[in-house]
Amino acid sequence: MDNIRKIKYFLTCLLAVGLMSCSNDNDDITTGYEGILDDLSEEVNVTVQELWSTSPLTLDAKRTGALAKIQGYADNCLSDYFSTFLSGYDQTSENMEKADPILIYYRSAFDRVLEDIKNSSVEEGTVELWQLYNMGYVIKTSSGCFAIDISHRWAKELAPYIDFLCVTHNHADHYNKELIQAMFDLGKPVLSNYLQDESYEYTSKTPTDYTIGNFDIHTSITDHNNSGLSNFVTVFYIDCGEDTGNFTLIHTGDSNFKPEQFTNIASHVNVLIPRYAPNALTENNIIGTGLGQTLPDYVLLSHILELAHADTDSSRWSVEMALERASKINCEQTYVPMWGEKLVWKNGKLN
């Protein structure tokens, strides 16, 4: 950031602190700094629209320029500040969103995904995939909609529009308690290895098969990338049904990528969604033709810019690191989608 932007950032952060102390009963509070907030919002929205005018499938100068700006926003958001945002009262969090560039993007991405999910009409033979945040994806077909690893401040608003939810493991950057409860309240399935107890039909600590509507779901139980957490992560292999041409995906959560634990996957998958592995390039352990391996058409590398993590030592992977890692994954079509972006599977390829 140049000096003017640094001053803007400083002022708007001070404003956020001030707003947090305001009464929730007065929606008409003015501060004298609204012009600064408007300028900040406009600046960020220009960057975000620039990003969204590009495709994750094409890494051109326009995209890298927008990504660099977003990385700069993220670098100025401390993990403690983000954690306060996640745990605050709704109005507190909404005020914080107005005063921090990366949170403006965070909210804009959610609103964009929510509106798309509510309003899109998916053709038969087509699948729409949205990257929401971290490893969170929403997938919609002509016959249903589901989500995996949704961790977002406003996640509960998705509940009316998704038919089931998958949670790979019990770490807060992979689930949202309010969304899970909303799904339970609506009587919708939540698949995991830890929620409720094993009398609940969608909780299993062993490899399991489910059918929900047109979706066939197969799970494997794997170690977390932290070696102290054995059998902690559910890997989901999902066949989205005949109305999609049997589009398939694998979502690994924070798996440690041990092929011997990938017991319930297919030898070929259309889209593989792995995390950026701290034990570098172990993502490639599950790509191939051997036992517990799969050959993906596409890899969508995820777990990027997790703002609740403090730094790279605690797994806040930068965009630059993600793009560099993507270039080394053993799949030619490996990409790094960002928050709010949609990819469409049609005629055997992503668009």
JONOR-V80480 format. One record per backbone hydrogen bond with DSSP energy under -0.5 kcal/mol. CO is the residue of the C=O (numbers start at 1). NH is the residue of the N-H. If there is no record, write none. Layout:
CO | NH
CO | NH
//
This chain:
2 | 6
3 | 7
4 | 8
5 | 9
6 | 10
7 | 11
8 | 12
9 | 13
10 | 14
11 | 15
12 | 16
13 | 17
14 | 18
15 | 19
16 | 20
17 | 21
18 | 21
19 | 22
23 | 26
25 | 27
26 | 29
33 | 37
34 | 38
35 | 39
36 | 40
37 | 41
38 | 42
39 | 43
40 | 44
41 | 45
42 | 46
43 | 47
44 | 48
45 | 49
46 | 50
47 | 51
48 | 52
49 | 53
51 | 54
55 | 58
58 | 60
60 | 64
61 | 65
62 | 66
63 | 67
64 | 68
65 | 69
66 | 70
67 | 71
68 | 72
69 | 73
70 | 74
71 | 75
72 | 76
73 | 76
74 | 77
76 | 78
78 | 82
79 | 83
80 | 84
81 | 85
82 | 86
83 | 87
84 | 88
89 | 93
90 | 94
91 | 95
92 | 96
93 | 97
94 | 98
95 | 98
95 | 99
96 | 99
97 | 100
100 | 104
101 | 105
102 | 106
103 | 107
104 | 108
105 | 109
106 | 110
107 | 111
108 | 112
109 | 113
110 | 114
111 | 115
112 | 116
113 | 117
114 | 118
115 | 119
116 | 120
120 | 122
123 | 126
127 | 345
128 | 140
129 | 343
130 | 132
130 | 138
131 | 340
131 | 341
133 | 136
134 | 303
136 | 132
136 | 133
137 | 148
138 | 130
139 | 146
140 | 128
144 | 141
145 | 163
145 | 164
146 | 139
147 | 166
148 | 137
149 | 151
150 | 152
152 | 155
154 | 157
155 | 158
156 | 159
158 | 161
158 | 162
159 | 162
163 | 189
164 | 147
165 | 191
166 | 149
168 | 234
169 | 171
171 | 174
172 | 175
176 | 180
177 | 181
178 | 182
179 | 183
180 | 184
181 | 185
182 | 186
183 | 188
184 | 187
189 | 165
191 | 167
192 | 204
197 | 200
200 | 203
202 | 192
208 | 219
210 | 217
212 | 215
215 | 212
215 | 217
216 | 239
217 | 210
218 | 237
220 | 222
220 | 235
222 | 232
222 | 233
223 | 256
225 | 227
226 | 229
228 | 230
229 | 224
229 | 232
233 | 222
233 | 235
235 | 220
235 | 237
236 | 238
236 | 251
237 | 218
238 | 240
238 | 249
239 | 216
241 | 244
241 | 246
241 | 247
242 | 245
243 | 125
247 | 240
248 | 271
249 | 238
250 | 273
251 | 236
252 | 255
253 | 275
254 | 225
257 | 259
258 | 261
258 | 262
259 | 262
261 | 263
267 | 295
269 | 297
270 | 298
271 | 250
272 | 274
272 | 300
273 | 252
274 | 302
275 | 277
278 | 280
279 | 282
281 | 284
282 | 285
283 | 286
284 | 287
286 | 288
286 | 294
290 | 293
294 | 288
294 | 296
295 | 269
298 | 272
299 | 301
299 | 335
302 | 276
303 | 317
305 | 307
306 | 309
311 | 314
311 | 316
312 | 315
315 | 317
317 | 305
318 | 322
319 | 323
320 | 324
321 | 325
322 | 326
323 | 327
325 | 328
325 | 329
326 | 329
329 | 331
332 | 334
333 | 299
335 | 301
338 | 341
341 | 131
343 | 129
344 | 346
344 | 351
345 | 127
346 | 349
349 | 346
//
